[in-house]
């Protein structure tokens, strides 16, 4: 909910999903970025399935993990399933604005972990 409020404050249209299946159902080509809690059950599976749903990279939204976990394994798992980036919590409005801008410009963002 905190992330949702940050995104709304930045003027983003936000759609929330509470499960992998709901995420796969609601995400479309109209979405630019999917922010996924790395601790969400089946979160990594959801990323894999989004890749399957959108077979061409330019058709799918960017997939970004939000996590407070700074260990190397988390970053490696995100990269392994094809996530486009990792954003470390806690996230301020300024930081979210900056990372979204960087992500949308370069289509990849892995913060130092």
N, CA, C and O atoms as a GROMACS GRO file, in nm:
protein
  452
    1UNK      N    1   0.082  -0.120   0.000
    1UNK     CA    2   0.000   0.000   0.000
    1UNK      C    3   0.086   0.127   0.000
    1UNK      O    4   0.050   0.227  -0.061
    2UNK      N    5   0.201   0.122   0.069
    2UNK     CA    6   0.288   0.239   0.072
    2UNK      C    7   0.341   0.268  -0.068
    2UNK      O    8   0.343   0.383  -0.112
    3UNK      N    9   0.382   0.164  -0.139
    3UNK     CA   10   0.432   0.182  -0.275
    3UNK      C   11   0.323   0.235  -0.366
    3UNK      O   12   0.348   0.322  -0.450
    4UNK      N   13   0.204   0.185  -0.351
    4UNK     CA   14   0.092   0.233  -0.431
    4UNK      C   15   0.072   0.383  -0.409
    4UNK      O   16   0.057   0.458  -0.506
    5UNK      N   17   0.073   0.426  -0.285
    5UNK     CA   18   0.055   0.567  -0.254
    5UNK      C   19   0.168   0.653  -0.312
    5UNK      O   20   0.143   0.764  -0.360
    6UNK      N   21   0.290   0.602  -0.308
    6UNK     CA   22   0.403   0.675  -0.368
    6UNK      C   23   0.381   0.694  -0.518
    6UNK      O   24   0.401   0.803  -0.572
    7UNK      N   25   0.340   0.586  -0.583
    7UNK     CA   26   0.318   0.592  -0.728
    7UNK      C   27   0.202   0.685  -0.764
    7UNK      O   28   0.210   0.761  -0.860
    8UNK      N   29   0.095   0.678  -0.688
    8UNK     CA   30  -0.019   0.768  -0.711
    8UNK      C   31   0.024   0.912  -0.692
    8UNK      O   32  -0.012   1.000  -0.771
    9UNK      N   33   0.103   0.938  -0.587
    9UNK     CA   34   0.153   1.073  -0.561
    9UNK      C   35   0.235   1.124  -0.679
    9UNK      O   36   0.237   1.244  -0.706
   10UNK      N   37   0.304   1.034  -0.750
   10UNK     CA   38   0.385   1.072  -0.866
   10UNK      C   39   0.303   1.083  -0.994
   10UNK      O   40   0.356   1.113  -1.101
   11UNK      N   41   0.172   1.060  -0.982
   11UNK     CA   42   0.084   1.074  -1.098
   11UNK      C   43   0.066   0.948  -1.180
   11UNK      O   44   0.014   0.953  -1.291
   12UNK      N   45   0.109   0.834  -1.127
   12UNK     CA   46   0.095   0.707  -1.199
   12UNK      C   47  -0.045   0.650  -1.181
   12UNK      O   48  -0.107   0.666  -1.076
   13UNK      N   49  -0.094   0.584  -1.284
   13UNK     CA   50  -0.215   0.503  -1.272
   13UNK      C   51  -0.170   0.368  -1.219
   13UNK      O   52  -0.081   0.305  -1.276
   14UNK      N   53  -0.230   0.324  -1.110
   14UNK     CA   54  -0.184   0.203  -1.043
   14UNK      C   55  -0.294   0.098  -1.040
   14UNK      O   56  -0.408   0.126  -1.004
   15UNK      N   57  -0.258  -0.023  -1.079
   15UNK     CA   58  -0.345  -0.138  -1.067
   15UNK      C   59  -0.278  -0.233  -0.970
   15UNK      O   60  -0.159  -0.262  -0.985
   16UNK      N   61  -0.350  -0.280  -0.871
   16UNK     CA   62  -0.290  -0.372  -0.775
   16UNK      C   63  -0.341  -0.514  -0.797
   16UNK      O   64  -0.452  -0.535  -0.846
   17UNK      N   65  -0.258  -0.609  -0.759
   17UNK     CA   66  -0.295  -0.750  -0.764
   17UNK      C   67  -0.240  -0.816  -0.639
   17UNK      O   68  -0.131  -0.782  -0.593
   18UNK      N   69  -0.314  -0.910  -0.585
   18UNK     CA   70  -0.272  -0.972  -0.460
   18UNK      C   71  -0.220  -1.114  -0.477
   18UNK      O   72  -0.188  -1.180  -0.378
   19UNK      N   73  -0.213  -1.161  -0.601
   19UNK     CA   74  -0.161  -1.296  -0.624
   19UNK      C   75  -0.099  -1.304  -0.763
   19UNK      O   76  -0.119  -1.216  -0.847
   20UNK      N   77  -0.023  -1.410  -0.785
   20UNK     CA   78   0.038  -1.433  -0.916
   20UNK      C   79  -0.070  -1.440  -1.024
   20UNK      O   80  -0.059  -1.375  -1.128
   21UNK      N   81  -0.174  -1.520  -0.999
   21UNK     CA   82  -0.279  -1.537  -1.099
   21UNK      C   83  -0.351  -1.407  -1.130
   21UNK      O   84  -0.380  -1.378  -1.246
   22UNK      N   85  -0.380  -1.329  -1.028
   22UNK     CA   86  -0.445  -1.199  -1.049
   22UNK      C   87  -0.354  -1.107  -1.130
   22UNK      O   88  -0.400  -1.036  -1.219
   23UNK      N   89  -0.226  -1.107  -1.098
   23UNK     CA   90  -0.129  -1.026  -1.171
   23UNK      C   91  -0.128  -1.065  -1.318
   23UNK      O   92  -0.134  -0.978  -1.405
   24UNK      N   93  -0.121  -1.193  -1.346
   24UNK     CA   94  -0.118  -1.239  -1.485
   24UNK      C   95  -0.246  -1.204  -1.559
   24UNK      O   96  -0.244  -1.180  -1.680
   25UNK      N   97  -0.355  -1.201  -1.488
   25UNK     CA   98  -0.484  -1.170  -1.548
   25UNK      C   99  -0.497  -1.020  -1.582
   25UNK      O  100  -0.550  -0.985  -1.688
   26UNK      N  101  -0.449  -0.933  -1.494
   26UNK     CA  102  -0.473  -0.790  -1.514
   26UNK      C  103  -0.364  -0.718  -1.594
   26UNK      O  104  -0.392  -0.614  -1.654
   27UNK      N  105  -0.243  -0.771  -1.597
   27UNK     CA  106  -0.135  -0.701  -1.667
   27UNK      C  107  -0.154  -0.713  -1.818
   27UNK      O  108  -0.178  -0.821  -1.872
   28UNK      N  109  -0.143  -0.597  -1.884
   28UNK     CA  110  -0.159  -0.592  -2.029
   28UNK      C  111  -0.048  -0.507  -2.090
   28UNK      O  112   0.038  -0.456  -2.018
   29UNK      N  113  -0.050  -0.493  -2.220
   29UNK     CA  114   0.048  -0.409  -2.289
   29UNK      C  115   0.034  -0.263  -2.251
   29UNK      O  116   0.126  -0.184  -2.274
   30UNK      N  117  -0.078  -0.227  -2.193
   30UNK     CA  118  -0.098  -0.089  -2.150
   30UNK      C  119  -0.014  -0.054  -2.028
   30UNK      O  120   0.010   0.064  -2.001
   31UNK      N  121   0.030  -0.154  -1.953
   31UNK     CA  122   0.112  -0.130  -1.835
   31UNK      C  123   0.257  -0.109  -1.876
   31UNK      O  124   0.311  -0.182  -1.960
   32UNK      N  125   0.320  -0.009  -1.819
   32UNK     CA  126   0.460   0.022  -1.849
   32UNK      C  127   0.555  -0.053  -1.756
   32UNK      O  128   0.660  -0.102  -1.799
   33UNK      N  129   0.517  -0.062  -1.627
   33UNK     CA  130   0.604  -0.122  -1.527
   33UNK      C  131   0.519  -0.208  -1.432
   33UNK      O  132   0.409  -0.168  -1.393
   34UNK      N  133   0.570  -0.325  -1.398
   34UNK     CA  134   0.509  -0.409  -1.295
   34UNK      C  135   0.607  -0.410  -1.178
   34UNK      O  136   0.720  -0.458  -1.191
   35UNK      N  137   0.563  -0.356  -1.065
   35UNK     CA  138   0.643  -0.360  -0.942
   35UNK      C  139   0.596  -0.480  -0.862
   35UNK      O  140   0.478  -0.493  -0.830
   36UNK      N  141   0.689  -0.566  -0.829
   36UNK     CA  142   0.654  -0.690  -0.762
   36UNK      C  143   0.733  -0.703  -0.633
   36UNK      O  144   0.855  -0.689  -0.633
   37UNK      N  145   0.665  -0.730  -0.524
   37UNK     CA  146   0.733  -0.753  -0.398
   37UNK      C  147   0.810  -0.884  -0.411
   37UNK      O  148   0.751  -0.989  -0.436
   38UNK      N  149   0.942  -0.878  -0.393
   38UNK     CA  150   1.025  -0.997  -0.409
   38UNK      C  151   0.991  -1.103  -0.305
   38UNK      O  152   1.024  -1.220  -0.323
   39UNK      N  153   0.926  -1.063  -0.197
   39UNK     CA  154   0.886  -1.159  -0.095
   39UNK      C  155   0.748  -1.219  -0.118
   39UNK      O  156   0.703  -1.303  -0.041
   40UNK      N  157   0.681  -1.175  -0.226
   40UNK     CA  158   0.547  -1.225  -0.257
   40UNK      C  159   0.555  -1.374  -0.292
   40UNK      O  160   0.642  -1.415  -0.369
   41UNK      N  161   0.465  -1.453  -0.236
   41UNK     CA  162   0.463  -1.594  -0.275
   41UNK      C  163   0.442  -1.604  -0.427
   41UNK      O  164   0.355  -1.537  -0.482
   42UNK      N  165   0.522  -1.684  -0.491
   42UNK     CA  166   0.516  -1.705  -0.637
   42UNK      C  167   0.555  -1.580  -0.716
   42UNK      O  168   0.523  -1.570  -0.835
   43UNK      N  169   0.623  -1.486  -0.654
   43UNK     CA  170   0.664  -1.364  -0.725
   43UNK      C  171   0.759  -1.393  -0.839
   43UNK      O  172   0.745  -1.336  -0.947
   44UNK      N  173   0.857  -1.480  -0.817
   44UNK     CA  174   0.951  -1.514  -0.923
   44UNK      C  175   0.880  -1.592  -1.033
   44UNK      O  176   0.909  -1.573  -1.151
   45UNK      N  177   0.787  -1.679  -0.995
   45UNK     CA  178   0.707  -1.752  -1.094
   45UNK      C  179   0.622  -1.656  -1.178
   45UNK      O  180   0.606  -1.675  -1.298
   46UNK      N  181   0.570  -1.554  -1.114
   46UNK     CA  182   0.490  -1.454  -1.187
   46UNK      C  183   0.576  -1.385  -1.293
   46UNK      O  184   0.528  -1.360  -1.404
   47UNK      N  185   0.700  -1.354  -1.262
   47UNK     CA  186   0.789  -1.291  -1.360
   47UNK      C  187   0.812  -1.384  -1.479
   47UNK      O  188   0.808  -1.339  -1.594
   48UNK      N  189   0.836  -1.510  -1.452
   48UNK     CA  190   0.855  -1.607  -1.560
   48UNK      C  191   0.731  -1.615  -1.648
   48UNK      O  192   0.740  -1.617  -1.770
   49UNK      N  193   0.616  -1.620  -1.585
   49UNK     CA  194   0.491  -1.632  -1.660
   49UNK      C  195   0.459  -1.505  -1.739
   49UNK      O  196   0.398  -1.512  -1.846
   50UNK      N  197   0.500  -1.388  -1.688
   50UNK     CA  198   0.482  -1.264  -1.765
   50UNK      C  199   0.566  -1.269  -1.892
   50UNK      O  200   0.523  -1.222  -1.997
   51UNK      N  201   0.686  -1.325  -1.882
   51UNK     CA  202   0.770  -1.341  -2.002
   51UNK      C  203   0.701  -1.432  -2.103
   51UNK      O  204   0.708  -1.408  -2.223
   52UNK      N  205   0.636  -1.535  -2.054
   52UNK     CA  206   0.565  -1.628  -2.143
   52UNK      C  207   0.444  -1.560  -2.206
   52UNK      O  208   0.413  -1.583  -2.323
   53UNK      N  209   0.376  -1.478  -2.129
   53UNK     CA  210   0.256  -1.409  -2.178
   53UNK      C  211   0.290  -1.308  -2.288
   53UNK      O  212   0.218  -1.296  -2.386
   54UNK      N  213   0.400  -1.238  -2.270
   54UNK     CA  214   0.445  -1.138  -2.366
   54UNK      C  215   0.574  -1.189  -2.429
   54UNK      O  216   0.682  -1.166  -2.375
   55UNK      N  217   0.563  -1.256  -2.540
   55UNK     CA  218   0.680  -1.322  -2.599
   55UNK      C  219   0.782  -1.225  -2.655
   55UNK      O  220   0.900  -1.260  -2.666
   56UNK      N  221   0.742  -1.104  -2.690
   56UNK     CA  222   0.835  -1.004  -2.741
   56UNK      C  223   0.860  -0.900  -2.632
   56UNK      O  224   0.767  -0.846  -2.574
   57UNK      N  225   0.987  -0.873  -2.607
   57UNK     CA  226   1.025  -0.783  -2.498
   57UNK      C  227   0.957  -0.648  -2.510
   57UNK      O  228   0.914  -0.591  -2.409
   58UNK      N  229   0.946  -0.594  -2.630
   58UNK     CA  230   0.888  -0.460  -2.646
   58UNK      C  231   0.737  -0.460  -2.617
   58UNK      O  232   0.678  -0.353  -2.600
   59UNK      N  233   0.674  -0.577  -2.610
   59UNK     CA  234   0.531  -0.585  -2.581
   59UNK      C  235   0.501  -0.589  -2.432
   59UNK      O  236   0.393  -0.551  -2.389
   60UNK      N  237   0.597  -0.635  -2.353
   60UNK     CA  238   0.568  -0.656  -2.211
   60UNK      C  239   0.613  -0.536  -2.127
   60UNK      O  240   0.704  -0.462  -2.163
   61UNK      N  241   0.546  -0.521  -2.014
   61UNK     CA  242   0.591  -0.415  -1.922
   61UNK      C  243   0.724  -0.453  -1.859
   61UNK      O  244   0.762  -0.570  -1.856
   62UNK      N  245   0.793  -0.354  -1.810
   62UNK     CA  246   0.916  -0.380  -1.735
   62UNK      C  247   0.877  -0.444  -1.601
   62UNK      O  248   0.777  -0.405  -1.540
   63UNK      N  249   0.955  -0.540  -1.557
   63UNK     CA  250   0.926  -0.611  -1.432
   63UNK      C  251   1.035  -0.575  -1.332
   63UNK      O  252   1.153  -0.598  -1.355
   64UNK      N  253   0.992  -0.519  -1.218
   64UNK     CA  254   1.086  -0.472  -1.118
   64UNK      C  255   1.050  -0.529  -0.981
   64UNK      O  256   0.934  -0.527  -0.940
   65UNK      N  257   1.150  -0.580  -0.914
   65UNK     CA  258   1.130  -0.631  -0.777
   65UNK      C  259   1.151  -0.518  -0.678
   65UNK      O  260   1.241  -0.436  -0.692
   66UNK      N  261   1.066  -0.515  -0.578
   66UNK     CA  262   1.084  -0.426  -0.463
   66UNK      C  263   1.123  -0.514  -0.346
   66UNK      O  264   1.053  -0.611  -0.315
   67UNK      N  265   1.234  -0.482  -0.281
   67UNK     CA  266   1.280  -0.566  -0.171
   67UNK      C  267   1.362  -0.486  -0.072
   67UNK      O  268   1.425  -0.386  -0.106
   68UNK      N  269   1.360  -0.531   0.050
   68UNK     CA  270   1.446  -0.476   0.153
   68UNK      C  271   1.568  -0.564   0.174
   68UNK      O  272   1.656  -0.532   0.253
   69UNK      N  273   1.571  -0.676   0.101
   69UNK     CA  274   1.677  -0.774   0.114
   69UNK      C  275   1.793  -0.737   0.023
   69UNK      O  276   1.775  -0.728  -0.099
   70UNK      N  277   1.910  -0.714   0.079
   70UNK     CA  278   2.024  -0.670   0.000
   70UNK      C  279   2.123  -0.782  -0.030
   70UNK      O  280   2.235  -0.754  -0.074
   71UNK      N  281   2.084  -0.907  -0.009
   71UNK     CA  282   2.179  -1.014  -0.034
   71UNK      C  283   2.193  -1.045  -0.183
   71UNK      O  284   2.105  -1.014  -0.263
   72UNK      N  285   2.305  -1.104  -0.218
   72UNK     CA  286   2.338  -1.134  -0.357
   72UNK      C  287   2.241  -1.234  -0.418
   72UNK      O  288   2.211  -1.226  -0.538
   73UNK      N  289   2.191  -1.328  -0.340
   73UNK     CA  290   2.100  -1.431  -0.390
   73UNK      C  291   1.970  -1.370  -0.442
   73UNK      O  292   1.919  -1.413  -0.545
   74UNK      N  293   1.917  -1.270  -0.372
   74UNK     CA  294   1.793  -1.204  -0.417
   74UNK      C  295   1.814  -1.141  -0.553
   74UNK      O  296   1.731  -1.158  -0.643
   75UNK      N  297   1.923  -1.067  -0.570
   75UNK     CA  298   1.952  -1.003  -0.698
   75UNK      C  299   1.970  -1.108  -0.807
   75UNK      O  300   1.917  -1.093  -0.918
   76UNK      N  301   2.042  -1.215  -0.777
   76UNK     CA  302   2.064  -1.322  -0.876
   76UNK      C  303   1.932  -1.388  -0.916
   76UNK      O  304   1.911  -1.417  -1.033
   77UNK      N  305   1.844  -1.411  -0.818
   77UNK     CA  306   1.714  -1.471  -0.849
   77UNK      C  307   1.631  -1.379  -0.938
   77UNK      O  308   1.564  -1.425  -1.030
   78UNK      N  309   1.635  -1.250  -0.911
   78UNK     CA  310   1.562  -1.153  -0.994
   78UNK      C  311   1.615  -1.156  -1.137
   78UNK      O  312   1.537  -1.155  -1.232
   79UNK      N  313   1.745  -1.159  -1.152
   79UNK     CA  314   1.805  -1.162  -1.284
   79UNK      C  315   1.774  -1.294  -1.354
   79UNK      O  316   1.748  -1.296  -1.475
   80UNK      N  317   1.778  -1.404  -1.280
   80UNK     CA  318   1.755  -1.536  -1.337
   80UNK      C  319   1.617  -1.548  -1.400
   80UNK      O  320   1.602  -1.611  -1.504
   81UNK      N  321   1.516  -1.488  -1.338
   81UNK     CA  322   1.379  -1.498  -1.390
   81UNK      C  323   1.346  -1.386  -1.488
   81UNK      O  324   1.233  -1.376  -1.535
   82UNK      N  325   1.444  -1.304  -1.520
   82UNK     CA  326   1.424  -1.203  -1.624
   82UNK      C  327   1.365  -1.072  -1.578
   82UNK      O  328   1.309  -0.997  -1.659
   83UNK      N  329   1.376  -1.041  -1.449
   83UNK     CA  330   1.330  -0.910  -1.404
   83UNK      C  331   1.423  -0.804  -1.461
   83UNK      O  332   1.541  -0.829  -1.484
   84UNK      N  333   1.369  -0.687  -1.483
   84UNK     CA  334   1.446  -0.579  -1.542
   84UNK      C  335   1.515  -0.491  -1.439
   84UNK      O  336   1.594  -0.404  -1.474
   85UNK      N  337   1.484  -0.514  -1.313
   85UNK     CA  338   1.548  -0.434  -1.210
   85UNK      C  339   1.506  -0.472  -1.071
   85UNK      O  340   1.413  -0.550  -1.049
   86UNK      N  341   1.578  -0.413  -0.976
   86UNK     CA  342   1.550  -0.430  -0.833
   86UNK      C  343   1.555  -0.293  -0.769
   86UNK      O  344   1.650  -0.218  -0.789
   87UNK      N  345   1.453  -0.260  -0.694
   87UNK     CA  346   1.448  -0.135  -0.618
   87UNK      C  347   1.452  -0.171  -0.471
   87UNK      O  348   1.369  -0.248  -0.423
   88UNK      N  349   1.547  -0.114  -0.400
   88UNK     CA  350   1.563  -0.144  -0.259
   88UNK      C  351   1.471  -0.056  -0.174
   88UNK      O  352   1.463   0.065  -0.195
   89UNK      N  353   1.403  -0.120  -0.078
   89UNK     CA  354   1.321  -0.047   0.019
   89UNK      C  355   1.412   0.000   0.132
   89UNK      O  356   1.516  -0.061   0.153
   90UNK      N  357   1.377   0.102   0.202
   90UNK     CA  358   1.258   0.185   0.187
   90UNK      C  359   1.273   0.280   0.068
   90UNK      O  360   1.384   0.318   0.032
   91UNK      N  361   1.162   0.317   0.010
   91UNK     CA  362   1.160   0.400  -0.109
   91UNK      C  363   1.088   0.531  -0.077
   91UNK      O  364   0.974   0.531  -0.031
   92UNK      N  365   1.157   0.642  -0.100
   92UNK     CA  366   1.097   0.774  -0.082
   92UNK      C  367   1.036   0.818  -0.215
   92UNK      O  368   1.058   0.755  -0.318
   93UNK      N  369   0.959   0.925  -0.212
   93UNK     CA  370   0.900   0.980  -0.334
   93UNK      C  371   1.011   1.019  -0.432
   93UNK      O  372   1.003   0.985  -0.550
   94UNK      N  373   1.113   1.089  -0.384
   94UNK     CA  374   1.221   1.131  -0.473
   94UNK      C  375   1.295   1.012  -0.532
   94UNK      O  376   1.328   1.012  -0.651
   95UNK      N  377   1.321   0.912  -0.449
   95UNK     CA  378   1.391   0.793  -0.499
   95UNK      C  379   1.306   0.720  -0.601
   95UNK      O  380   1.358   0.675  -0.703
   96UNK      N  381   1.176   0.705  -0.577
   96UNK     CA  382   1.088   0.636  -0.671
   96UNK      C  383   1.084   0.711  -0.802
   96UNK      O  384   1.089   0.650  -0.909
   97UNK      N  385   1.074   0.843  -0.797
   97UNK     CA  386   1.074   0.924  -0.919
   97UNK      C  387   1.203   0.900  -0.998
   97UNK      O  388   1.200   0.881  -1.120
   98UNK      N  389   1.315   0.901  -0.928
   98UNK     CA  390   1.444   0.884  -0.992
   98UNK      C  391   1.460   0.745  -1.054
   98UNK      O  392   1.504   0.732  -1.168
   99UNK      N  393   1.424   0.641  -0.978
   99UNK     CA  394   1.444   0.505  -1.031
   99UNK      C  395   1.347   0.475  -1.145
   99UNK      O  396   1.385   0.405  -1.239
  100UNK      N  397   1.225   0.526  -1.140
  100UNK     CA  398   1.132   0.504  -1.250
  100UNK      C  399   1.180   0.575  -1.377
  100UNK      O  400   1.171   0.520  -1.486
  101UNK      N  401   1.232   0.694  -1.361
  101UNK     CA  402   1.286   0.768  -1.475
  101UNK      C  403   1.403   0.692  -1.536
  101UNK      O  404   1.410   0.675  -1.658
  102UNK      N  405   1.493   0.647  -1.454
  102UNK     CA  406   1.610   0.571  -1.499
  102UNK      C  407   1.567   0.440  -1.566
  102UNK      O  408   1.619   0.403  -1.671
  103UNK      N  409   1.474   0.373  -1.505
  103UNK     CA  410   1.425   0.246  -1.558
  103UNK      C  411   1.358   0.263  -1.693
  103UNK      O  412   1.385   0.187  -1.786
  104UNK      N  413   1.271   0.361  -1.705
  104UNK     CA  414   1.200   0.382  -1.831
  104UNK      C  415   1.294   0.429  -1.943
  104UNK      O  416   1.272   0.400  -2.060
  105UNK      N  417   1.399   0.501  -1.905
  105UNK     CA  418   1.494   0.549  -2.005
  105UNK      C  419   1.586   0.438  -2.053
  105UNK      O  420   1.611   0.426  -2.173
  106UNK      N  421   1.637   0.355  -1.959
  106UNK     CA  422   1.738   0.254  -1.995
  106UNK      C  423   1.682   0.111  -2.000
  106UNK      O  424   1.751   0.020  -2.046
  107UNK      N  425   1.559   0.092  -1.955
  107UNK     CA  426   1.489  -0.038  -1.956
  107UNK      C  427   1.556  -0.144  -1.868
  107UNK      O  428   1.528  -0.262  -1.883
  108UNK      N  429   1.644  -0.102  -1.779
  108UNK     CA  430   1.703  -0.194  -1.682
  108UNK      C  431   1.756  -0.112  -1.566
  108UNK      O  432   1.805   0.000  -1.583
  109UNK      N  433   1.745  -0.169  -1.446
  109UNK     CA  434   1.794  -0.100  -1.326
  109UNK      C  435   1.817  -0.201  -1.216
  109UNK      O  436   1.722  -0.256  -1.161
  110UNK      N  437   1.941  -0.225  -1.183
  110UNK     CA  438   1.973  -0.309  -1.069
  110UNK      C  439   2.056  -0.225  -0.975
  110UNK      O  440   2.173  -0.195  -1.002
  111UNK      N  441   1.996  -0.188  -0.863
  111UNK     CA  442   2.066  -0.107  -0.765
  111UNK      C  443   2.180  -0.190  -0.706
  111UNK      O  444   2.176  -0.312  -0.704
  112UNK      N  445   2.282  -0.118  -0.658
  112UNK     CA  446   2.395  -0.188  -0.595
  112UNK      C  447   2.345  -0.266  -0.474
  112UNK      O  448   2.279  -0.213  -0.386
  113UNK      N  449   2.377  -0.391  -0.473
  113UNK     CA  450   2.335  -0.479  -0.364
  113UNK      C  451   2.456  -0.548  -0.306
  113UNK      O  452   2.443  -0.627  -0.212
   0.00000   0.00000   0.00000
